[in-house]
Amino acid sequence: MSKYHKKEEVNTIDIQLIALVFTVITAIISIIITYNQKLELEGKETLFTPKEALKITLFNRKLILILSFVFLYVNFILFKISKEEGENLKPYKLQILASLFIIVSGIIALYVVSLSNTENVADVENPVI
């Protein structure tokens, strides 16, 4: 592995680490929104109004979609490095395909949330794509 490729791989790992931190944040946001819905169903005071919960959920879905594109970018970089080094590309092609499926599901999930009214936002909130 050349020094350039090694540096490029280290950079992709840095990007992945940052993206993973944001992925954890999106999961925490989803948990909070779901807990807010539970409080509402139990007739207790909620953390957010339904309108605020919807805005937070839309933001969270957008962030998840952005993160999906980041992971796709990382997969393309790793594919490129592996191709230049003559490695087996099948695993990288499958990772890219999986990333594309995640992006499509992220777009659908964002669309579903954007169609939702404020009363059922937690019904469509799902931290895992």
Backbone as CSV, one residue per row, in Angstrom:
resi,resn,N_x,N_y,N_z,CA_x,CA_y,CA_z,C_x,C_y,C_z
1,MET,0.856,-1.178,0.000,0.000,0.000,0.000,0.898,1.237,0.000
2,SER,0.605,2.137,-0.923,1.411,3.354,-1.017,1.089,4.295,0.141
3,LYS,2.002,5.238,0.374,1.780,6.224,1.436,0.520,7.045,1.151
4,TYR,0.298,7.350,-0.130,-0.880,8.131,-0.505,-2.158,7.371,-0.161
5,HIS,-2.194,6.070,-0.511,-3.381,5.269,-0.227,-3.587,5.098,1.273
6,LYS,-2.486,4.936,1.997,-2.585,4.784,3.448,-3.171,6.053,4.068
7,LYS,-2.700,7.217,3.605,-3.221,8.493,4.108,-4.697,8.658,3.744
8,GLU,-5.042,8.249,2.527,-6.428,8.349,2.086,-7.338,7.431,2.914
9,GLU,-6.854,6.240,3.244,-7.635,5.327,4.079,-7.800,5.868,5.494
10,VAL,-6.746,6.468,6.028,-6.843,7.087,7.356,-7.877,8.209,7.327
11,ASN,-7.882,9.000,6.261,-8.869,10.077,6.126,-10.295,9.525,6.076
12,THR,-10.481,8.414,5.369,-11.829,7.830,5.305,-12.254,7.300,6.678
13,ILE,-11.312,6.778,7.436,-11.634,6.315,8.789,-12.029,7.500,9.664
14,ASP,-11.330,8.626,9.517,-11.701,9.838,10.258,-13.123,10.275,9.911
15,ILE,-13.437,10.243,8.627,-14.795,10.602,8.188,-15.811,9.638,8.795
16,GLN,-15.498,8.350,8.786,-16.404,7.348,9.346,-16.621,7.572,10.840
17,LEU,-15.563,7.892,11.567,-15.693,8.123,13.005,-16.622,9.300,13.295
18,ILE,-16.442,10.377,12.552,-17.310,11.553,12.729,-18.752,11.194,12.377
19,ALA,-18.934,10.491,11.267,-20.284,10.095,10.847,-20.925,9.163,11.865
20,LEU,-20.139,8.282,12.462,-20.683,7.368,13.467,-21.144,8.113,14.715
21,VAL,-20.430,9.157,15.100,-20.872,9.973,16.234,-22.234,10.589,15.919
22,PHE,-22.384,11.119,14.703,-23.669,11.692,14.308,-24.753,10.621,14.192
23,THR,-24.385,9.410,13.821,-25.342,8.307,13.763,-25.885,8.000,15.161
24,VAL,-25.008,8.010,16.146,-25.435,7.796,17.529,-26.371,8.928,17.962
25,ILE,-26.047,10.150,17.567,-26.904,11.291,17.902,-28.297,11.117,17.298
26,THR,-28.371,10.655,16.049,-29.687,10.448,15.430,-30.474,9.368,16.172
27,ALA,-29.798,8.344,16.654,-30.486,7.301,17.424,-31.013,7.872,18.737
28,ILE,-30.229,8.708,19.387,-30.668,9.333,20.642,-31.874,10.233,20.397
29,ILE,-31.839,10.998,19.317,-32.978,11.852,18.973,-34.222,10.996,18.760
30,SER,-34.084,9.886,18.059,-35.222,8.988,17.824,-35.780,8.435,19.124
31,ILE,-34.907,8.090,20.034,-35.344,7.574,21.339,-36.115,8.655,22.094
32,ILE,-35.616,9.871,22.067,-36.284,10.981,22.765,-37.663,11.244,22.162
33,ILE,-37.757,11.243,20.836,-39.052,11.474,20.183,-40.033,10.350,20.514
34,THR,-39.552,9.126,20.530,-40.411,7.994,20.870,-40.863,8.084,22.329
35,TYR,-39.966,8.470,23.209,-40.316,8.653,24.617,-41.343,9.775,24.773
36,ASN,-41.188,10.830,23.997,-42.148,11.932,24.011,-43.544,11.427,23.646
37,GLN,-43.622,10.559,22.644,-44.909,9.974,22.230,-45.500,9.121,23.350
38,LYS,-44.636,8.383,24.037,-45.101,7.552,25.156,-45.705,8.432,26.246
39,LEU,-45.024,9.533,26.569,-45.548,10.455,27.574,-46.916,10.990,27.159
40,GLU,-47.038,11.316,25.890,-48.310,11.830,25.385,-49.418,10.793,25.524
41,LEU,-49.126,9.550,25.176,-50.125,8.484,25.262,-50.533,8.192,26.705
42,GLU,-49.605,8.392,27.620,-49.896,8.171,29.037,-50.579,9.379,29.685
43,GLY,-50.787,10.440,28.897,-51.438,11.634,29.416,-50.551,12.480,30.294
44,LYS,-49.250,12.289,30.200,-48.293,13.056,31.006,-47.784,14.253,30.205
45,GLU,-47.105,15.138,30.895,-46.534,16.303,30.219,-45.407,15.837,29.284
46,THR,-45.459,16.300,28.041,-44.473,15.880,27.047,-43.277,16.824,27.031
47,LEU,-42.212,16.359,26.432,-41.010,17.174,26.286,-41.181,18.216,25.181
48,PHE,-41.941,17.853,24.149,-42.130,18.703,22.981,-43.600,18.746,22.601
49,THR,-43.981,19.844,21.975,-45.321,19.896,21.389,-45.309,19.006,20.151
50,PRO,-46.474,18.590,19.674,-46.486,17.777,18.451,-45.792,18.463,17.271
51,LYS,-45.956,19.760,17.153,-45.322,20.487,16.053,-43.794,20.482,16.201
52,GLU,-43.310,20.667,17.428,-41.870,20.621,17.677,-41.316,19.221,17.403
53,ALA,-42.057,18.204,17.827,-41.622,16.812,17.601,-41.507,16.523,16.113
54,LEU,-42.447,17.038,15.337,-42.390,16.832,13.886,-41.169,17.525,13.287
55,LYS,-40.895,18.744,13.716,-39.721,19.460,13.207,-38.425,18.728,13.560
56,ILE,-38.357,18.230,14.778,-37.167,17.488,15.209,-37.023,16.205,14.395
57,THR,-38.128,15.515,14.172,-38.097,14.278,13.393,-37.668,14.542,11.951
58,LEU,-38.180,15.614,11.356,-37.762,15.972,9.988,-36.266,16.270,9.942
59,PHE,-35.785,17.019,10.921,-34.352,17.305,10.994,-33.554,16.011,11.112
60,ASN,-34.014,15.115,11.985,-33.322,13.850,12.205,-33.268,13.018,10.927
61,ARG,-34.379,12.964,10.211,-34.420,12.206,8.953,-33.473,12.802,7.913
62,LYS,-33.416,14.123,7.856,-32.486,14.772,6.920,-31.048,14.450,7.292
63,LEU,-30.758,14.466,8.582,-29.413,14.142,9.036,-29.057,12.697,8.698
64,ILE,-29.997,11.790,8.890,-29.767,10.380,8.545,-29.487,10.237,7.050
65,LEU,-30.215,10.975,6.230,-30.006,10.907,4.789,-28.622,11.446,4.414
66,ILE,-28.231,12.538,5.028,-26.892,13.090,4.779,-25.821,12.078,5.178
67,LEU,-25.993,11.448,6.318,-25.036,10.439,6.775,-24.970,9.260,5.805
68,SER,-26.096,8.911,5.220,-26.109,7.825,4.229,-25.244,8.178,3.025
69,PHE,-25.322,9.433,2.591,-24.474,9.879,1.483,-22.993,9.895,1.882
70,VAL,-22.724,10.240,3.120,-21.330,10.236,3.600,-20.770,8.822,3.542
71,PHE,-21.549,7.847,4.013,-21.077,6.465,3.978,-20.937,5.948,2.536
72,LEU,-21.794,6.386,1.648,-21.655,6.023,0.236,-20.348,6.591,-0.314
73,TYR,-20.051,7.839,0.013,-18.803,8.477,-0.423,-17.594,7.682,0.081
74,VAL,-17.622,7.298,1.350,-16.523,6.509,1.921,-16.374,5.195,1.172
75,ASN,-17.489,4.549,0.860,-17.435,3.283,0.123,-16.829,3.467,-1.268
76,PHE,-17.143,4.576,-1.934,-16.550,4.852,-3.239,-15.042,5.072,-3.133
77,ILE,-14.613,5.782,-2.113,-13.176,6.022,-1.913,-12.455,4.695,-1.676
78,LEU,-13.013,3.858,-0.811,-12.383,2.563,-0.538,-12.387,1.667,-1.771
79,PHE,-13.444,1.744,-2.571,-13.505,1.005,-3.831,-12.367,1.458,-4.756
80,LYS,-12.195,2.771,-4.875,-11.164,3.327,-5.743,-9.762,2.875,-5.303
81,ILE,-9.502,2.946,-4.008,-8.199,2.518,-3.486,-7.976,1.038,-3.780
82,SER,-8.988,0.232,-3.519,-8.857,-1.213,-3.737,-8.662,-1.543,-5.206
83,LYS,-9.324,-0.806,-6.082,-9.174,-1.031,-7.527,-7.747,-0.720,-7.963
84,GLU,-7.209,0.396,-7.463,-5.836,0.775,-7.820,-4.816,-0.205,-7.276
85,GLU,-5.155,-0.895,-6.185,-4.236,-1.865,-5.598,-4.479,-3.286,-6.097
86,GLY,-5.448,-3.448,-6.986,-5.703,-4.754,-7.589,-6.387,-5.748,-6.666
87,GLU,-7.106,-5.261,-5.675,-7.813,-6.148,-4.749,-9.124,-6.641,-5.356
88,ASN,-9.715,-7.629,-4.706,-11.031,-8.134,-5.087,-12.055,-7.020,-4.832
89,LEU,-12.802,-6.639,-5.851,-13.728,-5.511,-5.736,-15.147,-5.904,-5.341
90,LYS,-15.443,-7.202,-5.342,-16.819,-7.632,-5.064,-17.339,-7.113,-3.720
91,PRO,-16.571,-7.223,-2.613,-17.095,-6.703,-1.344,-17.396,-5.205,-1.393
92,TYR,-16.568,-4.474,-2.102,-16.754,-3.022,-2.195,-17.978,-2.673,-3.052
93,LYS,-18.173,-3.449,-4.113,-19.360,-3.229,-4.948,-20.633,-3.510,-4.147
94,LEU,-20.608,-4.558,-3.330,-21.770,-4.880,-2.500,-22.019,-3.798,-1.453
95,GLN,-20.947,-3.249,-0.888,-21.102,-2.161,0.081,-21.722,-0.929,-0.574
96,ILE,-21.300,-0.638,-1.785,-21.864,0.507,-2.512,-23.344,0.261,-2.796
97,LEU,-23.674,-0.954,-3.218,-25.071,-1.300,-3.476,-25.909,-1.163,-2.195
98,ALA,-25.369,-1.654,-1.080,-26.079,-1.538,0.202,-26.268,-0.071,0.574
99,SER,-25.263,0.748,0.343,-25.373,2.183,0.628,-26.455,2.834,-0.221
100,LEU,-26.548,2.429,-1.466,-27.587,2.978,-2.343,-28.982,2.586,-1.849
101,PHE,-29.136,1.343,-1.391,-30.421,0.916,-0.835,-30.763,1.728,0.416
102,ILE,-29.765,1.991,1.243,-29.986,2.783,2.455,-30.412,4.203,2.094
103,ILE,-29.817,4.755,1.066,-30.199,6.102,0.626,-31.643,6.114,0.136
104,VAL,-32.013,5.116,-0.652,-33.394,5.037,-1.139,-34.364,4.920,0.043
105,SER,-34.048,4.058,1.003,-34.935,3.915,2.160,-34.960,5.193,2.993
106,GLY,-33.838,5.896,3.051,-33.801,7.173,3.763,-34.669,8.230,3.105
107,ILE,-34.661,8.250,1.784,-35.512,9.189,1.039,-36.987,8.869,1.290
108,ILE,-37.320,7.584,1.254,-38.707,7.177,1.508,-39.113,7.546,2.936
109,ALA,-38.244,7.275,3.908,-38.559,7.591,5.309,-38.746,9.095,5.504
110,LEU,-37.910,9.893,4.870,-38.060,11.342,4.959,-39.370,11.791,4.335
111,TYR,-39.720,11.204,3.222,-40.976,11.528,2.554,-42.175,11.173,3.439
112,VAL,-42.127,10.009,4.065,-43.224,9.575,4.938,-43.389,10.547,6.101
113,VAL,-42.286,10.950,6.705,-42.365,11.897,7.822,-42.903,13.233,7.341
114,SER,-42.494,13.669,6.154,-42.971,14.956,5.640,-44.475,14.928,5.357
115,LEU,-45.035,13.749,5.110,-46.479,13.614,4.897,-47.260,13.509,6.202
116,SER,-46.559,13.217,7.286,-47.221,12.958,8.562,-47.788,14.223,9.161
117,ASN,-48.856,14.012,9.915,-49.362,15.127,10.700,-48.683,15.083,12.062
118,THR,-48.915,16.088,12.857,-48.204,16.176,14.133,-48.696,15.169,15.161
119,GLU,-49.846,14.542,14.948,-50.357,13.602,15.940,-49.679,12.233,15.897
120,ASN,-49.117,11.858,14.776,-48.559,10.501,14.699,-47.089,10.485,14.311
121,VAL,-46.347,11.505,14.673,-44.946,11.574,14.270,-44.140,10.404,14.819
122,ALA,-44.377,9.964,16.048,-43.610,8.864,16.598,-43.974,7.535,15.944
123,ASP,-45.144,7.468,15.355,-45.542,6.232,14.671,-44.655,5.948,13.465
124,VAL,-44.101,6.997,12.863,-43.240,6.805,11.697,-41.770,6.990,12.032
125,GLU,-41.468,7.348,13.266,-40.082,7.526,13.674,-39.463,6.156,13.914
126,ASN,-38.332,5.927,13.301,-37.628,4.664,13.421,-36.153,4.970,13.331
127,PRO,-35.391,4.737,14.409,-33.982,5.109,14.405,-33.108,4.275,13.478
128,VAL,-33.608,3.131,13.050,-32.800,2.260,12.201,-33.378,2.265,10.798
129,ILE,-32.531,2.540,9.822,-32.987,2.506,8.430,-32.723,1.126,7.896
